[in-house]
Amino acid sequence: MEEGRQLRDEKNRVVRKGLTPEEFEAEEARGFELPAPTLLRHRVRYFVDGLALGSAAFVESVFERNRERMGVKRTRGARVPGVPMGGLHTVRDLRSASAE
């Protein structure tokens, strides 16, 4: 993952961190929203803590196969992540700080 952008001088010393004016204008024109593939790359937590990541049907099938391991109050498995990512779902609700 990228640690942040840095502007360097001819001796490779960091002069300034952040976006160039052109990059800032491009982000501003996009409404500062990341495209889905970029957003997904930044959401590693969904891969690690989500138990399963995929379409609602896939996540439901994983939930049904593992129902005995889930809470007794759970009636369905698919949860929408905190930031919608093009129809992807997880088994765990990751909108809160703690996973189920």
Residue, then its C-alpha position, 0 to 999 in steps of 0.5 A: m500500500e502506498e504510504g503517501r505521495q512525496l515531492r522530492d528535489e534533485k538530491n532525493r530529499v522530501v520537499r513536500k508531501g501530498l497531492t500536486p495541484e493537478e492531482f487535487e483538481a482531478e480528485e475534486a472533480r471526482g467528488f473526492e470519491l475513490p473508484a470501486p477497485t481502488l476502494l476495495r484495495h484500501r479495504v483489506r479489513y473486509f478480506v481479513d475480518g469479513l469471514a466471506l466476501g462476495s455476492a449476496a448469494f455467495v455470502e448467504s451460502v457460506f452463512e447457511r453452511n456455517r449457521e451453527r457457528m453464528g449467533v442464534k438471532r441471525t436470520r440472514g448472513a449477507r451484510v453490506p460493508g460500511v462503504p458499499m463496494g459494487g454489490l459486495h457483501t460480507v458475513r460479518d457486519l464491519r460497520s462497527a469497530s468490532a466484528e460480530 
